[in-house]
Amino acid sequence: MIDRNKLYEKFVSVYGGRPRLFRAPGRVNLIGEHTDYNDGFVLPMAIDRETAVAIRERNDRTVRVHTVNLDDSAEFDLDRGYAGKAGSWLNYVEGVARIL
């Protein structure tokens, strides 16, 4: 499990300010892989893995991110075109941000 206090402290050390913390548990599908969004039957189960994020609102459309796992930072502007790199951890973050 992710230590939320360390996540909070890391955010403050990298970006300053007070973040909000969010988490989502990992899951496995015991039956019905990839059918839940096609009106099929599923039996998902939470597992002991999770994704956790610390975020803070900005006044512009620049997204700045830092991965604790790789100790790497990056940023992108939502008003500019996507310029992802194959195999980069940032692709998932940027793709989700652009969809939202």
GURO-186769 format. One record per residue (C-alpha): z, y, x. Coordinates in steps of 0.2 Angstrom, whole numbers, plus 5000, padded with zeros to 4 digits. Layout:
# GURO-186769
+------+------+------+
:   zz :   yy :   xx :
+------+------+------+
:    Z :    Y :    X :
...
+------+------+------+
END
This chain:
# GURO-186769
+------+------+------+
:   zz :   yy :   xx :
+------+------+------+
: 5000 : 5000 : 5000 :
: 4997 : 5018 : 5005 :
: 5012 : 5028 : 5010 :
: 5010 : 5043 : 4999 :
: 5022 : 5054 : 5009 :
: 5011 : 5051 : 5025 :
: 4996 : 5055 : 5015 :
: 5003 : 5071 : 5009 :
: 5009 : 5076 : 5026 :
: 4992 : 5072 : 5034 :
: 4983 : 5083 : 5021 :
: 4995 : 5098 : 5025 :
: 4992 : 5096 : 5044 :
: 4973 : 5095 : 5042 :
: 4970 : 5108 : 5028 :
: 4987 : 5117 : 5024 :
: 4993 : 5120 : 5007 :
: 5000 : 5108 : 4994 :
: 4988 : 5094 : 4988 :
: 4989 : 5084 : 4972 :
: 4989 : 5065 : 4975 :
: 4979 : 5052 : 4965 :
: 4977 : 5034 : 4966 :
: 4967 : 5019 : 4959 :
: 4971 : 5001 : 4961 :
: 4959 : 4989 : 4968 :
: 4953 : 4975 : 4956 :
: 4944 : 4959 : 4955 :
: 4934 : 4952 : 4941 :
: 4940 : 4934 : 4937 :
: 4925 : 4932 : 4925 :
: 4911 : 4944 : 4921 :
: 4905 : 4952 : 4937 :
: 4895 : 4968 : 4934 :
: 4895 : 4965 : 4915 :
: 4908 : 4977 : 4909 :
: 4896 : 4992 : 4908 :
: 4883 : 4981 : 4899 :
: 4895 : 4976 : 4885 :
: 4899 : 4959 : 4892 :
: 4916 : 4950 : 4893 :
: 4926 : 4953 : 4908 :
: 4943 : 4948 : 4914 :
: 4948 : 4961 : 4928 :
: 4965 : 4960 : 4938 :
: 4973 : 4973 : 4949 :
: 4976 : 4968 : 4967 :
: 4987 : 4974 : 4980 :
: 4974 : 4986 : 4987 :
: 4971 : 5004 : 4982 :
: 4962 : 5020 : 4985 :
: 4972 : 5036 : 4987 :
: 4967 : 5054 : 4989 :
: 4975 : 5070 : 4991 :
: 4965 : 5085 : 4985 :
: 4967 : 5104 : 4982 :
: 4955 : 5115 : 4973 :
: 4944 : 5127 : 4982 :
: 4935 : 5143 : 4977 :
: 4918 : 5138 : 4983 :
: 4907 : 5123 : 4982 :
: 4910 : 5116 : 4999 :
: 4919 : 5099 : 5000 :
: 4929 : 5096 : 5015 :
: 4935 : 5078 : 5018 :
: 4945 : 5068 : 5030 :
: 4947 : 5049 : 5031 :
: 4964 : 5044 : 5038 :
: 4957 : 5026 : 5041 :
: 4944 : 5033 : 5054 :
: 4953 : 5049 : 5058 :
: 4937 : 5058 : 5055 :
: 4932 : 5074 : 5045 :
: 4916 : 5081 : 5037 :
: 4910 : 5093 : 5024 :
: 4896 : 5096 : 5013 :
: 4890 : 5110 : 5001 :
: 4886 : 5105 : 4983 :
: 4873 : 5119 : 4982 :
: 4863 : 5111 : 4996 :
: 4853 : 5095 : 4996 :
: 4860 : 5078 : 5000 :
: 4858 : 5074 : 5019 :
: 4867 : 5058 : 5021 :
: 4867 : 5046 : 5035 :
: 4864 : 5028 : 5033 :
: 4880 : 5018 : 5035 :
: 4892 : 5034 : 5034 :
: 4908 : 5033 : 5025 :
: 4904 : 5051 : 5019 :
: 4890 : 5044 : 5008 :
: 4902 : 5037 : 4995 :
: 4912 : 5053 : 4994 :
: 4897 : 5064 : 4993 :
: 4889 : 5053 : 4980 :
: 4904 : 5054 : 4969 :
: 4906 : 5072 : 4971 :
: 4888 : 5076 : 4967 :
: 4889 : 5065 : 4951 :
: 4905 : 5074 : 4945 :
+------+------+------+
END
